[in-house]
Amino acid sequence: MAATSPSRSTASTAFAPAWLPPTGHGNGLTAPSWAPIADVDVRVVDPLLDLMAAARVPAHAAHAPRPVRPLLPEGPDRPETWRLWVGSTSYSKAEHVLVTCLPALLHTLEQPRYPVPHRPPHRHHEHHEHHGRR
């Protein structure tokens, strides 16, 4: 599970209606009502919360034990899924942030964690056989 960073507000420290999970964290912006917008890979939660804050969209994320429509690849090795909630009055702005930014965030997850060392092309050296000489 992703750790809550100091700049993140937990549901207990900010205005959070009862329907927001208390275990998640938000971007510090509040809203009178909230709506779930997407189930996402836990690794993009903090960047998405930052992007939502930059767009002035209240956002909150928490673990989704039963993802509804995850925006990540299917399979047994799928990472933990978190549900992203946004302020209802900012829903269309949040959709725009997701459509424009999520593909790039997901692309970064596909990159190798550690760069693969670059090997120079194999050079063919002349090979001299020794035909039994030692």
Secondary structure, 3 states (H helix, E strand, C coil): CCCCCCCCEECCCCCCCCCCCCCCEECCCCCCCEEEEEEEEHHHHHHHHHHHHHCCCCEEEEECCCCCCECCCCCCCCCCEEEEEEEHHHHHHHHHHHHHHHHHHHHHHHCCCCCCCCCCCCCCCCCCCCCCCC
